[in-house]
Amino acid sequence: MGEGTIFDRWKAAGRRAMQRDEARRARWAAIERAARWPLLAGAAVAGLVLGVLARRSAA
């Protein structure tokens, strides 16, 4: 039928699965990079606020 052997089809399916996995990893890496700094900045602000509140309650 011109589609090759079962082994050719398995090889092509494996190649497509690998491409999907690479694309998924690239998307998650982009999401992690985009979220890293805002999360760190938010944690720093929360730490500063909690530190100020702790000092006020101790004084």
All heavy atoms as a GROMACS GRO file, in nm:
protein
  452
    1MET      N    1   0.080  -0.119   0.000
    1MET     CA    2   0.000   0.000   0.000
    1MET      C    3   0.085   0.126   0.000
    1MET      O    4   0.033   0.235   0.006
    1MET     CB    5  -0.092   0.001   0.121
    1MET     CG    6  -0.182  -0.117   0.129
    1MET     SD    7  -0.345  -0.062   0.088
    1MET     CE    8  -0.431  -0.215   0.092
    2GLY      N    9   0.217   0.112   0.004
    2GLY     CA   10   0.303   0.228  -0.002
    2GLY      C   11   0.330   0.295   0.131
    2GLY      O   12   0.392   0.400   0.136
    3GLU      N   13   0.282   0.238   0.240
    3GLU     CA   14   0.298   0.300   0.370
    3GLU      C   15   0.419   0.247   0.444
    3GLU      O   16   0.450   0.294   0.553
    3GLU     CB   17   0.172   0.278   0.453
    3GLU     CG   18   0.051   0.348   0.395
    3GLU     CD   19  -0.072   0.323   0.478
    3GLU    OE1   20  -0.061   0.271   0.590
    3GLU    OE2   21  -0.181   0.355   0.429
    4GLY      N   22   0.488   0.149   0.389
    4GLY     CA   23   0.604   0.092   0.456
    4GLY      C   24   0.565  -0.023   0.547
    4GLY      O   25   0.448  -0.058   0.561
    5THR      N   26   0.664  -0.076   0.612
    5THR     CA   27   0.640  -0.189   0.701
    5THR      C   28   0.591  -0.140   0.837
    5THR      O   29   0.590  -0.020   0.865
    5THR     CB   30   0.770  -0.269   0.721
    5THR    OG1   31   0.863  -0.187   0.792
    5THR    CG2   32   0.831  -0.311   0.588
    6ILE      N   33   0.554  -0.234   0.919
    6ILE     CA   34   0.509  -0.200   1.054
    6ILE      C   35   0.621  -0.131   1.129
    6ILE      O   36   0.597  -0.041   1.210
    6ILE     CB   37   0.459  -0.327   1.128
    6ILE    CG1   38   0.401  -0.291   1.264
    6ILE    CG2   39   0.572  -0.426   1.145
    6ILE    CD1   40   0.270  -0.222   1.258
    7PHE      N   41   0.745  -0.170   1.101
    7PHE     CA   42   0.858  -0.110   1.170
    7PHE      C   43   0.877   0.037   1.131
    7PHE      O   44   0.912   0.119   1.214
    7PHE     CB   45   0.985  -0.190   1.143
    7PHE     CG   46   0.974  -0.333   1.186
    7PHE    CD1   47   0.963  -0.435   1.093
    7PHE    CD2   48   0.968  -0.366   1.322
    7PHE    CE1   49   0.950  -0.566   1.133
    7PHE    CE2   50   0.955  -0.497   1.362
    7PHE     CZ   51   0.946  -0.598   1.268
    8ASP      N   52   0.850   0.068   1.004
    8ASP     CA   53   0.856   0.207   0.959
    8ASP      C   54   0.750   0.291   1.030
    8ASP      O   55   0.776   0.405   1.070
    8ASP     CB   56   0.837   0.216   0.808
    8ASP     CG   57   0.952   0.154   0.730
    8ASP    OD1   58   1.064   0.149   0.785
    8ASP    OD2   59   0.928   0.110   0.616
    9ARG      N   60   0.631   0.233   1.044
    9ARG     CA   61   0.524   0.306   1.112
    9ARG      C   62   0.554   0.324   1.260
    9ARG      O   63   0.526   0.429   1.317
    9ARG     CB   64   0.391   0.234   1.092
    9ARG     CG   65   0.339   0.255   0.948
    9ARG     CD   66   0.207   0.190   0.929
    9ARG     NE   67   0.236   0.062   0.863
    9ARG     CZ   68   0.154  -0.041   0.856
    9ARG    NH1   69   0.035  -0.033   0.910
    9ARG    NH2   70   0.188  -0.150   0.794
   10TRP      N   71   0.613   0.223   1.324
   10TRP     CA   72   0.652   0.236   1.465
   10TRP      C   73   0.758   0.343   1.482
   10TRP      O   74   0.754   0.421   1.576
   10TRP     CB   75   0.706   0.104   1.517
   10TRP     CG   76   0.600   0.002   1.549
   10TRP    CD1   77   0.466   0.022   1.556
   10TRP    CD2   78   0.622  -0.134   1.576
   10TRP    NE1   79   0.402  -0.095   1.586
   10TRP    CE2   80   0.496  -0.194   1.599
   10TRP    CE3   81   0.735  -0.214   1.583
   10TRP    CZ2   82   0.482  -0.328   1.630
   10TRP    CZ3   83   0.721  -0.348   1.614
   10TRP    CH2   84   0.596  -0.403   1.638
   11LYS      N   85   0.852   0.345   1.389
   11LYS     CA   86   0.959   0.445   1.396
   11LYS      C   87   0.900   0.586   1.381
   11LYS      O   88   0.936   0.678   1.455
   11LYS     CB   89   1.061   0.418   1.285
   11LYS     CG   90   1.183   0.505   1.289
   11LYS     CD   91   1.280   0.463   1.179
   11LYS     CE   92   1.401   0.552   1.176
   11LYS     NZ   93   1.492   0.513   1.066
   12ALA      N   94   0.808   0.603   1.287
   12ALA     CA   95   0.745   0.733   1.267
   12ALA      C   96   0.662   0.773   1.389
   12ALA      O   97   0.663   0.890   1.430
   12ALA     CB   98   0.657   0.730   1.142
   13ALA      N   99   0.592   0.677   1.447
   13ALA     CA  100   0.512   0.707   1.567
   13ALA      C  101   0.602   0.747   1.682
   13ALA      O  102   0.571   0.839   1.758
   13ALA     CB  103   0.427   0.586   1.605
   14GLY      N  104   0.715   0.680   1.697
   14GLY     CA  105   0.811   0.716   1.801
   14GLY      C  106   0.868   0.855   1.780
   14GLY      O  107   0.885   0.932   1.875
   15ARG      N  108   0.894   0.889   1.655
   15ARG     CA  109   0.946   1.022   1.623
   15ARG      C  110   0.843   1.130   1.657
   15ARG      O  111   0.877   1.232   1.715
   15ARG     CB  112   0.983   1.027   1.474
   15ARG     CG  113   1.080   1.136   1.439
   15ARG     CD  114   1.123   1.132   1.293
   15ARG     NE  115   1.171   1.001   1.251
   15ARG     CZ  116   1.118   0.929   1.151
   15ARG    NH1  117   1.017   0.977   1.081
   15ARG    NH2  118   1.166   0.811   1.119
   16ARG      N  119   0.717   1.105   1.624
   16ARG     CA  120   0.612   1.202   1.655
   16ARG      C  121   0.594   1.217   1.805
   16ARG      O  122   0.576   1.328   1.856
   16ARG     CB  123   0.479   1.160   1.590
   16ARG     CG  124   0.475   1.180   1.440
   16ARG     CD  125   0.335   1.161   1.386
   16ARG     NE  126   0.277   1.032   1.418
   16ARG     CZ  127   0.290   0.921   1.344
   16ARG    NH1  128   0.359   0.925   1.232
   16ARG    NH2  129   0.233   0.808   1.381
   17ALA      N  130   0.599   1.106   1.878
   17ALA     CA  131   0.587   1.112   2.024
   17ALA      C  132   0.702   1.190   2.084
   17ALA      O  133   0.683   1.269   2.177
   17ALA     CB  134   0.582   0.971   2.082
   18MET      N  135   0.822   1.172   2.031
   18MET     CA  136   0.938   1.246   2.082
   18MET      C  137   0.922   1.395   2.055
   18MET      O  138   0.954   1.478   2.140
   18MET     CB  139   1.066   1.193   2.016
   18MET     CG  140   1.193   1.248   2.077
   18MET     SD  141   1.344   1.169   2.019
   18MET     CE  142   1.330   1.188   1.843
   19GLN      N  143   0.870   1.430   1.938
   19GLN     CA  144   0.848   1.571   1.907
   19GLN      C  145   0.743   1.632   1.999
   19GLN      O  146   0.757   1.746   2.044
   19GLN     CB  147   0.805   1.586   1.761
   19GLN     CG  148   0.916   1.561   1.662
   19GLN     CD  149   0.867   1.558   1.519
   19GLN    OE1  150   0.747   1.542   1.493
   19GLN    NE2  151   0.959   1.571   1.426
   20ARG      N  152   0.637   1.556   2.029
   20ARG     CA  153   0.535   1.606   2.123
   20ARG      C  154   0.595   1.628   2.261
   20ARG      O  155   0.566   1.728   2.327
   20ARG     CB  156   0.418   1.508   2.132
   20ARG     CG  157   0.320   1.514   2.018
   20ARG     CD  158   0.194   1.438   2.050
   20ARG     NE  159   0.219   1.300   2.089
   20ARG     CZ  160   0.220   1.197   2.005
   20ARG    NH1  161   0.200   1.216   1.877
   20ARG    NH2  162   0.242   1.075   2.050
   21ASP      N  163   0.677   1.534   2.306
   21ASP     CA  164   0.740   1.547   2.438
   21ASP      C  165   0.832   1.668   2.443
   21ASP      O  166   0.835   1.742   2.542
   21ASP     CB  167   0.820   1.421   2.473
   21ASP     CG  168   0.730   1.302   2.504
   21ASP    OD1  169   0.610   1.323   2.528
   21ASP    OD2  170   0.782   1.189   2.503
   22GLU      N  171   0.909   1.689   2.337
   22GLU     CA  172   0.999   1.805   2.333
   22GLU      C  173   0.920   1.936   2.334
   22GLU      O  174   0.958   2.031   2.403
   22GLU     CB  175   1.088   1.799   2.209
   22GLU     CG  176   1.194   1.692   2.216
   22GLU     CD  177   1.271   1.676   2.086
   22GLU    OE1  178   1.239   1.745   1.987
   22GLU    OE2  179   1.364   1.594   2.085
   23ALA      N  180   0.810   1.940   2.261
   23ALA     CA  181   0.727   2.060   2.259
   23ALA      C  182   0.666   2.085   2.396
   23ALA      O  183   0.660   2.199   2.444
   23ALA     CB  184   0.616   2.047   2.153
   24ARG      N  185   0.622   1.978   2.462
   24ARG     CA  186   0.563   1.991   2.597
   24ARG      C  187   0.667   2.042   2.695
   24ARG      O  188   0.639   2.131   2.776
   24ARG     CB  189   0.509   1.856   2.642
   24ARG     CG  190   0.434   1.861   2.772
   24ARG     CD  191   0.375   1.726   2.810
   24ARG     NE  192   0.284   1.677   2.708
   24ARG     CZ  193   0.298   1.560   2.645
   24ARG    NH1  194   0.397   1.480   2.672
   24ARG    NH2  195   0.210   1.523   2.553
   25ARG      N  196   0.789   1.988   2.689
   25ARG     CA  197   0.896   2.034   2.779
   25ARG      C  198   0.930   2.180   2.753
   25ARG      O  199   0.953   2.257   2.847
   25ARG     CB  200   1.021   1.948   2.761
   25ARG     CG  201   1.018   1.820   2.841
   25ARG     CD  202   1.154   1.756   2.848
   25ARG     NE  203   1.205   1.714   2.718
   25ARG     CZ  204   1.179   1.597   2.662
   25ARG    NH1  205   1.104   1.510   2.724
   25ARG    NH2  206   1.230   1.568   2.545
   26ALA      N  207   0.931   2.219   2.627
   26ALA     CA  208   0.962   2.359   2.593
   26ALA      C  209   0.854   2.452   2.647
   26ALA      O  210   0.884   2.560   2.698
   26ALA     CB  211   0.976   2.375   2.442
   27ARG      N  212   0.727   2.412   2.636
   27ARG     CA  213   0.618   2.495   2.689
   27ARG      C  214   0.629   2.510   2.840
   27ARG      O  215   0.616   2.620   2.893
   27ARG     CB  216   0.481   2.435   2.653
   27ARG     CG  217   0.435   2.464   2.514
   27ARG     CD  218   0.289   2.430   2.496
   27ARG     NE  219   0.255   2.295   2.531
   27ARG     CZ  220   0.262   2.191   2.449
   27ARG    NH1  221   0.302   2.208   2.325
   27ARG    NH2  222   0.228   2.070   2.489
   28TRP      N  223   0.654   2.400   2.911
   28TRP     CA  224   0.665   2.407   3.057
   28TRP      C  225   0.786   2.488   3.099
   28TRP      O  226   0.781   2.561   3.199
   28TRP     CB  227   0.669   2.267   3.118
   28TRP     CG  228   0.532   2.213   3.137
   28TRP    CD1  229   0.473   2.113   3.068
   28TRP    CD2  230   0.433   2.260   3.229
   28TRP    NE1  231   0.344   2.093   3.111
   28TRP    CE2  232   0.317   2.183   3.210
   28TRP    CE3  233   0.431   2.360   3.325
   28TRP    CZ2  234   0.202   2.202   3.284
   28TRP    CZ3  235   0.315   2.378   3.399
   28TRP    CH2  236   0.202   2.300   3.378
   29ALA      N  237   0.896   2.477   3.026
   29ALA     CA  238   1.014   2.557   3.058
   29ALA      C  239   0.984   2.706   3.043
   29ALA      O  240   1.025   2.787   3.126
   29ALA     CB  241   1.131   2.517   2.970
   30ALA      N  242   0.909   2.742   2.940
   30ALA     CA  243   0.872   2.883   2.919
   30ALA      C  244   0.781   2.931   3.032
   30ALA      O  245   0.795   3.043   3.082
   30ALA     CB  246   0.803   2.900   2.784
   31ILE      N  247   0.688   2.847   3.075
   31ILE     CA  248   0.598   2.884   3.185
   31ILE      C  249   0.677   2.902   3.314
   31ILE      O  250   0.656   2.999   3.388
   31ILE     CB  251   0.488   2.776   3.202
   31ILE    CG1  252   0.393   2.780   3.083
   31ILE    CG2  253   0.413   2.795   3.333
   31ILE    CD1  254   0.298   2.662   3.076
   32GLU      N  255   0.770   2.811   3.340
   32GLU     CA  256   0.851   2.823   3.462
   32GLU      C  257   0.937   2.948   3.461
   32GLU      O  258   0.949   3.016   3.562
   32GLU     CB  259   0.940   2.699   3.477
   32GLU     CG  260   0.862   2.575   3.514
   32GLU     CD  261   0.948   2.450   3.510
   32GLU    OE1  262   1.067   2.459   3.472
   32GLU    OE2  263   0.897   2.343   3.545
   33ARG      N  264   0.995   2.979   3.345
   33ARG     CA  265   1.077   3.101   3.336
   33ARG      C  266   0.992   3.225   3.357
   33ARG      O  267   1.033   3.320   3.424
   33ARG     CB  268   1.145   3.108   3.198
   33ARG     CG  269   1.271   3.028   3.188
   33ARG     CD  270   1.348   3.062   3.062
   33ARG     NE  271   1.269   3.053   2.940
   33ARG     CZ  272   1.254   2.943   2.868
   33ARG    NH1  273   1.312   2.831   2.906
   33ARG    NH2  274   1.183   2.944   2.758
   34ALA      N  275   0.871   3.226   3.301
   34ALA     CA  276   0.785   3.343   3.314
   34ALA      C  277   0.734   3.360   3.457
   34ALA      O  278   0.712   3.472   3.502
   34ALA     CB  279   0.666   3.330   3.218
   35ALA      N  280   0.715   3.251   3.529
   35ALA     CA  281   0.658   3.259   3.663
   35ALA      C  282   0.763   3.277   3.772
   35ALA      O  283   0.729   3.317   3.883
   35ALA     CB  284   0.577   3.133   3.691
   36ARG      N  285   0.888   3.250   3.742
   36ARG     CA  286   0.991   3.248   3.846
   36ARG      C  287   1.006   3.383   3.915
   36ARG      O  288   0.999   3.392   4.037
   36ARG     CB  289   1.124   3.205   3.785
   36ARG     CG  290   1.234   3.191   3.886
   36ARG     CD  291   1.360   3.138   3.824
   36ARG     NE  292   1.334   3.006   3.769
   36ARG     CZ  293   1.382   2.964   3.651
   36ARG    NH1  294   1.456   3.044   3.578
   36ARG    NH2  295   1.357   2.843   3.608
   37TRP      N  296   1.029   3.491   3.841
   37TRP     CA  297   1.055   3.621   3.903
   37TRP      C  298   0.935   3.678   3.976
   37TRP      O  299   0.950   3.729   4.086
   37TRP     CB  300   1.112   3.719   3.801
   37TRP     CG  301   1.255   3.687   3.773
   37TRP    CD1  302   1.307   3.634   3.660
   37TRP    CD2  303   1.364   3.702   3.865
   37TRP    NE1  304   1.441   3.614   3.675
   37TRP    CE2  305   1.479   3.655   3.798
   37TRP    CE3  306   1.375   3.747   3.994
   37TRP    CZ2  307   1.603   3.655   3.859
   37TRP    CZ3  308   1.499   3.747   4.055
   37TRP    CH2  309   1.612   3.702   3.988
   38PRO      N  310   0.815   3.673   3.920
   38PRO     CA  311   0.701   3.724   3.998
   38PRO      C  312   0.680   3.648   4.129
   38PRO      O  313   0.649   3.709   4.231
   38PRO     CB  314   0.582   3.705   3.904
   38PRO     CG  315   0.641   3.706   3.768
   38PRO     CD  316   0.776   3.643   3.781
   39LEU      N  317   0.702   3.518   4.127
   39LEU     CA  318   0.686   3.441   4.251
   39LEU      C  319   0.793   3.477   4.353
   39LEU      O  320   0.765   3.492   4.472
   39LEU     CB  321   0.690   3.291   4.221
   39LEU     CG  322   0.566   3.234   4.152
   39LEU    CD1  323   0.588   3.089   4.116
   39LEU    CD2  324   0.445   3.250   4.239
   40LEU      N  325   0.916   3.493   4.306
   40LEU     CA  326   1.023   3.531   4.398
   40LEU      C  327   1.000   3.671   4.454
   40LEU      O  328   1.022   3.695   4.573
   40LEU     CB  329   1.159   3.525   4.326
   40LEU     CG  330   1.210   3.385   4.295
   40LEU    CD1  331   1.338   3.394   4.212
   40LEU    CD2  332   1.235   3.307   4.422
   41ALA      N  333   0.954   3.762   4.369
   41ALA     CA  334   0.928   3.898   4.416
   41ALA      C  335   0.813   3.898   4.517
   41ALA      O  336   0.819   3.967   4.620
   41ALA     CB  337   0.894   3.988   4.298
   42GLY      N  338   0.710   3.821   4.492
   42GLY     CA  339   0.598   3.811   4.585
   42GLY      C  340   0.642   3.753   4.719
   42GLY      O  341   0.600   3.800   4.824
   43ALA      N  342   0.727   3.652   4.715
   43ALA     CA  343   0.777   3.594   4.840
   43ALA      C  344   0.863   3.695   4.916
   43ALA      O  345   0.856   3.702   5.039
   43ALA     CB  346   0.857   3.468   4.808
   44ALA      N  347   0.943   3.773   4.844
   44ALA     CA  348   1.026   3.874   4.911
   44ALA      C  349   0.940   3.981   4.977
   44ALA      O  350   0.965   4.021   5.091
   44ALA     CB  351   1.122   3.937   4.810
   45VAL      N  352   0.838   4.027   4.908
   45VAL     CA  353   0.748   4.128   4.965
   45VAL      C  354   0.676   4.072   5.086
   45VAL      O  355   0.664   4.139   5.190
   45VAL     CB  356   0.648   4.179   4.858
   45VAL    CG1  357   0.538   4.262   4.921
   45VAL    CG2  358   0.722   4.257   4.751
   46ALA      N  359   0.628   3.949   5.076
   46ALA     CA  360   0.558   3.888   5.189
   46ALA      C  361   0.652   3.874   5.309
   46ALA      O  362   0.612   3.898   5.423
   46ALA     CB  363   0.504   3.751   5.149
   47GLY      N  364   0.778   3.838   5.282
   47GLY     CA  365   0.876   3.827   5.390
   47GLY      C  366   0.901   3.961   5.457
   47GLY      O  367   0.910   3.970   5.580
   48LEU      N  368   0.912   4.066   5.379
   48LEU     CA  369   0.933   4.199   5.435
   48LEU      C  370   0.813   4.244   5.518
   48LEU      O  371   0.828   4.299   5.628
   48LEU     CB  372   0.961   4.300   5.324
   48LEU     CG  373   1.096   4.285   5.254
   48LEU    CD1  374   1.102   4.379   5.134
   48LEU    CD2  375   1.209   4.313   5.351
   49VAL      N  376   0.694   4.221   5.466
   49VAL     CA  377   0.573   4.260   5.539
   49VAL      C  378   0.563   4.184   5.670
   49VAL      O  379   0.534   4.242   5.775
   49VAL     CB  380   0.448   4.237   5.452
   49VAL    CG1  381   0.320   4.249   5.533
   49VAL    CG2  382   0.447   4.336   5.335
   50LEU      N  383   0.588   4.053   5.665
   50LEU     CA  384   0.581   3.974   5.788
   50LEU      C  385   0.688   4.016   5.887
   50LEU      O  386   0.665   4.018   6.008
   50LEU     CB  387   0.593   3.825   5.755
   50LEU     CG  388   0.474   3.765   5.683
   50LEU    CD1  389   0.503   3.620   5.645
   50LEU    CD2  390   0.349   3.773   5.768
   51GLY      N  391   0.806   4.052   5.839
   51GLY     CA  392   0.912   4.102   5.927
   51GLY      C  393   0.873   4.232   5.994
   51GLY      O  394   0.896   4.250   6.114
   52VAL      N  395   0.813   4.323   5.920
   52VAL     CA  396   0.769   4.451   5.976
   52VAL      C  397   0.659   4.426   6.079
   52VAL      O  398   0.659   4.485   6.188
   52VAL     CB  399   0.722   4.547   5.864
   52VAL    CG1  400   0.649   4.666   5.923
   52VAL    CG2  401   0.839   4.590   5.780
   53LEU      N  402   0.564   4.340   6.047
   53LEU     CA  403   0.456   4.311   6.141
   53LEU      C  404   0.509   4.244   6.267
   53LEU      O  405   0.459   4.273   6.378
   53LEU     CB  406   0.351   4.222   6.074
   53LEU     CG  407   0.269   4.286   5.963
   53LEU    CD1  408   0.177   4.184   5.899
   53LEU    CD2  409   0.190   4.405   6.016
   54ALA      N  410   0.608   4.159   6.256
   54ALA     CA  411   0.666   4.093   6.373
   54ALA      C  412   0.736   4.194   6.462
   54ALA      O  413   0.727   4.186   6.586
   54ALA     CB  414   0.762   3.983   6.329
   55ARG      N  415   0.804   4.289   6.403
   55ARG     CA  416   0.873   4.391   6.483
   55ARG      C  417   0.774   4.482   6.555
   55ARG      O  418   0.796   4.522   6.668
   55ARG     CB  419   0.963   4.477   6.395
   55ARG     CG  420   1.091   4.408   6.361
   55ARG     CD  421   1.186   4.506   6.297
   55ARG     NE  422   1.310   4.436   6.267
   55ARG     CZ  423   1.421   4.498   6.241
   55ARG    NH1  424   1.424   4.629   6.238
   55ARG    NH2  425   1.529   4.428   6.215
   56ARG      N  426   0.664   4.514   6.486
   56ARG     CA  427   0.563   4.602   6.549
   56ARG      C  428   0.496   4.532   6.666
   56ARG      O  429   0.466   4.595   6.767
   56ARG     CB  430   0.458   4.642   6.447
   56ARG     CG  431   0.505   4.749   6.353
   56ARG     CD  432   0.391   4.800   6.272
   56ARG     NE  433   0.438   4.906   6.184
   56ARG     CZ  434   0.361   4.969   6.099
   56ARG    NH1  435   0.235   4.936   6.089
   56ARG    NH2  436   0.410   5.064   6.024
   57SER      N  437   0.471   4.404   6.652
   57SER     CA  438   0.403   4.333   6.760
   57SER      C  439   0.498   4.309   6.878
   57SER      O  440   0.453   4.299   6.992
   57SER     CB  441   0.346   4.200   6.711
   57SER     OG  442   0.451   4.113   6.676
   58ALA      N  443   0.629   4.300   6.851
   58ALA     CA  444   0.726   4.279   6.958
   58ALA      C  445   0.755   4.409   7.034
   58ALA      O  446   0.793   4.405   7.151
   58ALA     CB  447   0.856   4.224   6.900
   59ALA      N  448   0.737   4.522   6.970
   59ALA     CA  449   0.771   4.650   7.033
   59ALA      C  450   0.662   4.704   7.120
   59ALA      O  451   0.565   4.664   7.155
   59ALA     CB  452   0.802   4.754   6.927
   0.00000   0.00000   0.00000
